[in-house]
Amino acid sequence: MAAFYSLILVLLLSIAGYFGGSAAGTFFGIIIPYAAIAVFLIGLTARVLQWAKIPVPFRITTTCGQQKSLPWIKYSRLDNPGSGLGTVFRMALEILLFRSLFRNTKAEIKDGPRLVFSERKFLWLAALAFHWTFLFILLRHLRFFLEPVPGFVLLAQTLDGFFQIGTPVLYMTDLVILAALAYLLIRRFSDSQVRYISLFADYFALFLLLGLVLSGIALRYFIKTDISGIKELALGLATFSPALPAGLSPIFFMHIFLLSILVAFFPFSKLMHMGGVFLSPTRNLANNNRMKRHINPWNHPVKVHTYEEWEDEFRDKIRAAGLPLDKA
């Protein structure tokens, strides 16, 4: 039911963007994007500050290898770094290549009963493909907001359309991100364990991204679109002097409305792992617990009952039971 309700909500949002843009273009094309960006910046800042205030007195790193200890014991420099430089490399592998997800395994109970572990490389590949293609698409879209267009944006656009298939040029990222989202969505339906823990917000984010991608593909390949008008609106939004050109497609308003919903939803969803991974103490701290003692500075004084005091309190009973005493 969570998947059904989230799909219905995304469809209603798409319809609202389609018809609302035609009736109130200024509201859907200018006011809502600015409001979404404001919510995004405020929400992102608030969550990052909230995470940054959490004290971390101990090193609670997640490790997958031998910790650094004695000089003659080889330790894992990337999976269990003991220095800041090693931590930087571990973070780079995690952020750029999803190293921990690559090692993720699936546990199932088969006939017997037997506990069987299997690989989840397709999940790693789909997640990696989605995140990198999404980044490339964002870089490509910068050509609408910048004039002149920077060289790295033109390079990303050239690499994306390297195969020169069709007119307009087919971007490989459009196909890859669509396939990755389809896999992630099908996995939530087909895997009973994943389906059991999936919430409304999980399905909503996937359907919202899928709607955003499909509307963007429709604008590029199937519907006549006023590119100069879109760039005029984007430049106006970027320079805080927006003006709504005439003749923009209703699909464009659907696209920008879904994008605004995604931007505003971002700080309050699991999508915030983009910022949270940098603040995770399980990843961003070196594991030097054997080299340095970490003492909790927030320890409160606690009244203790020492063994000597306990023995004095129960001395007669201990002697009567024939048990040994430290003090005669």
BELFENHU-V425059 format. One record per run of one state. SS is the DSSP state (hx for helix, st for strand, lp for the rest). FROM is the first residue (numbers start at 1). TO is the last residue. Records with the same first field share a line. If there is no record, write none. Layout:
SS=FROM-TO ; FROM-TO
This chain:
lp=1-1 ; 24-24 ; 53-83 ; 98-98 ; 103-104 ; 111-113 ; 120-120 ; 145-150 ; 161-171 ; 191-191 ; 198-199 ; 222-226 ; 239-249 ; 267-269 ; 280-306 ; 314-314 ; 321-328
hx=2-23 ; 25-52 ; 84-97 ; 99-102 ; 121-144 ; 151-160 ; 172-190 ; 192-197 ; 200-221 ; 227-238 ; 250-266 ; 270-279 ; 307-313 ; 315-320
st=105-110 ; 114-119
